[in-house]
C-alpha cells in the first residue's frame, strides 16, 4: 500500500473482466484443478498418453529395414 493521501488511493481504478471472461477463467482453472488433483482423471490420462508414446517408439525401433546380405 503506497504511503500518501488516502483520497488519492481511493481514486485508483482497477480493471475487472466481464462476467463472461471471469466465467471462462474459472472454467479453465477448474479443469486444471481436476486434472492435477483428481487421481481418477488426471493420472489415467497421463498413463494412457505415456503408453501410446511407448508403443510408438517401440514400433519405430523394432521395424527397420534389414541390410541386404
MARDOBA-863205 format. One record per atom (N, C-alpha, C): atom name; x, y, z. Coordinates in nm, 3 decimals. Atoms other than C-alpha are relative to their C-alpha. Layout:
BEGIN
{rec CA {X Y Z}};
...
! end
This chain:
BEGIN
{rec N {0.085 -0.117 0.000}};
{rec CA {0.000 0.000 0.000}};
{rec C {0.089 0.123 0.000}};
{rec N {-0.085 -0.119 0.004}};
{rec CA {0.160 0.328 -0.104}};
{rec C {-0.035 0.097 0.112}};
{rec N {0.024 -0.103 -0.102}};
{rec CA {0.202 0.594 0.157}};
{rec C {-0.048 0.126 -0.068}};
{rec N {0.045 -0.125 0.059}};
{rec CA {0.027 0.919 0.098}};
{rec C {-0.145 0.028 0.032}};
{rec N {0.136 -0.047 -0.016}};
{rec CA {-0.312 1.069 0.057}};
{rec C {-0.101 -0.114 -0.023}};
{rec N {0.098 0.107 0.009}};
{rec CA {-0.594 0.821 0.126}};
{rec C {-0.099 0.026 -0.113}};
{rec N {0.094 -0.032 0.107}};
{rec CA {-0.823 1.004 -0.116}};
{rec C {0.056 -0.038 -0.137}};
{rec N {-0.063 0.038 0.127}};
{rec CA {-0.576 0.950 -0.399}};
{rec C {-0.003 -0.152 -0.019}};
{rec N {0.003 0.145 0.007}};
{rec CA {-0.555 0.582 -0.318}};
{rec C {-0.140 -0.048 -0.035}};
{rec N {0.138 0.042 0.025}};
{rec CA {-0.935 0.552 -0.321}};
{rec C {-0.044 0.032 -0.143}};
{rec N {0.033 -0.036 0.138}};
{rec CA {-0.940 0.704 -0.673}};
{rec C {0.058 -0.098 -0.102}};
{rec N {-0.058 0.097 0.093}};
{rec CA {-0.739 0.417 -0.822}};
{rec C {-0.111 -0.080 -0.066}};
{rec N {0.097 0.084 0.071}};
{rec CA {-0.930 0.228 -1.088}};
{rec C {0.065 -0.136 -0.026}};
{rec N {-0.047 0.136 0.022}};
{rec CA {-0.894 -0.147 -1.114}};
{rec C {-0.081 -0.062 -0.114}};
{rec N {0.074 0.063 0.109}};
{rec CA {-0.982 -0.319 -1.441}};
{rec C {-0.055 -0.136 0.045}};
{rec N {0.066 0.127 -0.036}};
{rec CA {-1.229 -0.604 -1.389}};
{rec C {-0.056 -0.060 -0.128}};
{rec N {0.052 0.063 0.121}};
{rec CA {-1.301 -0.853 -1.669}};
{rec C {-0.151 -0.017 0.007}};
{rec N {0.145 0.022 0.006}};
{rec CA {-1.657 -0.906 -1.785}};
{rec C {-0.034 -0.132 0.070}};
{rec N {0.042 0.124 -0.066}};
{rec CA {-1.860 -1.179 -1.616}};
{rec C {0.024 -0.121 -0.089}};
{rec N {-0.024 0.112 0.091}};
{rec CA {-1.830 -1.397 -1.926}};
{rec C {0.148 -0.039 0.002}};
{rec N {-0.143 0.028 -0.005}};
{rec CA {-1.450 -1.366 -1.920}};
{rec C {0.039 -0.060 0.135}};
{rec N {-0.027 0.057 -0.131}};
{rec CA {-1.443 -1.434 -1.546}};
{rec C {-0.043 -0.146 0.005}};
{rec N {0.049 0.138 0.003}};
{rec CA {-1.650 -1.750 -1.602}};
{rec C {0.092 -0.088 -0.082}};
{rec N {-0.092 0.076 0.085}};
{rec CA {-1.417 -1.863 -1.881}};
{rec C {0.127 -0.034 0.077}};
{rec N {-0.120 0.021 -0.080}};
{rec CA {-1.118 -1.822 -1.650}};
{rec C {-0.026 -0.104 0.109}};
{rec N {0.036 0.097 -0.105}};
{rec CA {-1.294 -2.012 -1.371}};
{rec C {-0.010 -0.141 -0.058}};
{rec N {0.012 0.131 0.063}};
{rec CA {-1.377 -2.298 -1.610}};
{rec C {0.137 -0.061 -0.030}};
{rec N {-0.135 0.047 0.030}};
{rec CA {-1.014 -2.325 -1.721}};
{rec C {0.070 -0.044 0.128}};
{rec N {-0.065 0.034 -0.126}};
{rec CA {-0.888 -2.322 -1.363}};
{rec C {-0.063 -0.124 0.065}};
{rec N {0.065 0.120 -0.054}};
{rec CA {-1.147 -2.582 -1.258}};
{rec C {0.048 -0.126 -0.071}};
{rec N {-0.050 0.117 0.075}};
{rec CA {-1.038 -2.819 -1.537}};
{rec C {0.144 -0.030 0.040}};
{rec N {-0.139 0.019 -0.041}};
{rec CA {-0.674 -2.764 -1.442}};
{rec C {0.007 -0.064 0.138}};
{rec N {0.003 0.053 -0.135}};
{rec CA {-0.751 -2.833 -1.077}};
{rec C {-0.040 -0.148 -0.001}};
{rec N {0.045 0.139 0.009}};
{rec CA {-0.935 -3.154 -1.166}};
{rec C {0.112 -0.089 -0.053}};
{rec N {-0.106 0.081 0.059}};
{rec CA {-0.651 -3.279 -1.384}};
{rec C {0.120 -0.018 0.092}};
{rec N {-0.118 0.008 -0.086}};
{rec CA {-0.383 -3.205 -1.127}};
{rec C {-0.026 -0.064 0.135}};
{rec N {0.028 0.050 -0.135}};
{rec CA {-0.561 -3.314 -0.810}};
{rec C {-0.086 -0.125 0.006}};
{rec N {0.089 0.116 -0.001}};
{rec CA {-0.810 -3.585 -0.909}};
{rec C {0.073 -0.117 -0.065}};
{rec N {-0.077 0.113 0.051}};
{rec CA {-0.614 -3.907 -0.944}};
{rec C {-0.082 -0.090 -0.092}};
{rec N {0.082 0.087 0.084}};
{rec CA {-0.908 -4.079 -1.109}};
{rec C {-0.013 0.053 -0.143}};
{rec N {0.012 -0.055 0.135}};
{rec CA {-0.899 -3.843 -1.411}};
{rec C {0.137 0.037 -0.057}};
{rec N {-0.127 -0.048 0.052}};
{rec CA {-0.557 -3.682 -1.449}};
{rec C {0.103 -0.109 -0.019}};
{rec N {-0.102 0.105 0.007}};
{rec CA {-0.336 -3.981 -1.377}};
{rec C {-0.029 -0.103 -0.109}};
{rec N {0.026 0.095 0.109}};
{rec CA {-0.512 -4.230 -1.608}};
{rec C {0.025 0.061 -0.138}};
{rec N {-0.025 -0.065 0.129}};
{rec CA {-0.496 -3.979 -1.894}};
{rec C {0.149 0.007 -0.027}};
{rec N {-0.146 -0.007 0.016}};
{rec CA {-0.123 -3.933 -1.837}};
{rec C {0.058 -0.139 -0.027}};
{rec N {-0.048 0.138 0.023}};
{rec CA {-0.066 -4.310 -1.817}};
{rec C {-0.032 -0.044 -0.143}};
{rec N {0.038 0.038 0.136}};
{rec CA {-0.254 -4.361 -2.143}};
{rec C {0.088 0.071 -0.103}};
{rec N {-0.087 -0.075 0.092}};
{rec CA {-0.051 -4.088 -2.316}};
{rec C {0.140 -0.060 -0.003}};
{rec N {-0.134 0.060 -0.005}};
{rec CA {0.278 -4.243 -2.198}};
{rec C {0.000 -0.138 -0.064}};
{rec N {0.011 0.131 0.062}};
{rec CA {0.158 -4.589 -2.309}};
{rec C {0.002 0.013 -0.152}};
{rec N {0.001 -0.022 0.145}};
{rec CA {0.085 -4.458 -2.658}};
{rec C {0.137 0.043 -0.049}};
{rec N {-0.134 -0.043 0.037}};
{rec CA {0.422 -4.286 -2.667}};
{rec C {0.097 -0.118 0.000}};
{rec N {-0.084 0.118 -0.009}};
{rec CA {0.595 -4.606 -2.557}};
{rec C {-0.022 -0.092 -0.121}};
{rec N {0.031 0.087 0.112}};
{rec CA {0.415 -4.811 -2.823}};
{rec C {0.051 0.057 -0.132}};
{rec N {-0.048 -0.064 0.123}};
{rec CA {0.501 -4.561 -3.096}};
{rec C {0.150 -0.021 -0.016}};
{rec N {-0.145 0.013 0.011}};
{rec CA {0.873 -4.563 -3.019}};
{rec C {0.044 -0.147 -0.006}};
{rec N {-0.030 0.142 0.009}};
{rec CA {0.877 -4.940 -2.964}};
{rec C {-0.017 -0.048 -0.143}};
{rec N {0.024 0.041 0.138}};
{rec CA {0.726 -4.993 -3.308}};
{rec C {0.103 0.060 -0.095}};
{rec N {-0.101 -0.064 0.086}};
{rec CA {0.968 -4.746 -3.466}};
{rec C {0.136 -0.068 0.014}};
{rec N {-0.129 0.063 -0.022}};
{rec CA {1.267 -4.918 -3.310}};
{rec C {0.005 -0.144 -0.051}};
{rec N {0.001 0.141 0.037}};
{rec CA {1.158 -5.272 -3.394}};
{rec C {-0.037 -0.026 -0.145}};
{rec N {0.033 0.018 0.142}};
{rec CA {1.051 -5.215 -3.753}};
{rec C {0.097 0.083 -0.083}};
{rec N {-0.102 -0.067 0.081}};
{rec CA {1.354 -5.128 -3.961}};
{rec C {0.037 -0.089 -0.117}};
{rec N {-0.041 0.075 0.117}};
{rec CA {1.486 -5.232 -4.297}};
{rec C {0.130 -0.074 0.031}};
{rec N {-0.122 0.080 -0.018}};
{rec CA {1.742 -5.510 -4.291}};
{rec C {0.097 0.031 -0.113}};
{rec N {-0.103 -0.016 0.100}};
{rec CA {2.068 -5.469 -4.471}};
{rec C {-0.001 -0.122 -0.091}};
{rec N {-0.007 0.116 0.089}};
{rec CA {2.089 -5.684 -4.778}};
{rec C {0.134 -0.068 0.014}};
{rec N {-0.124 0.076 -0.025}};
{rec CA {2.344 -5.959 -4.734}};
{rec C {0.071 -0.034 -0.128}};
! end
